[in-house]
Amino acid sequence: MPQKDPCQKQACEIQKCLQANNYMESKCQAVIQELRKCCARYPTGRSRVCSGFEKEEEDQLPPKPASQ
């Protein structure tokens, strides 16, 4: 039996908030922050719902210098 995603509850709360607020992300910052906190508690790859945040954070990092 697959293990339950530890941050699934927070992801569902974001969906509910977005639906209730006409998909205005600015109105759901508190629940989005809760998901970010949950994702930070688990190693990369542990939570499928966190994969989007992990990718977003990678994209915001400065580029690695090319090895010479």
ABEGO torsion letter per residue (X at the ends): XBBBBAAAAAAAAAAAAAAAAGGBAAAAAAAAAAAAAAAAABBBGABAAAAAAAAAAAAABBBBBBBX
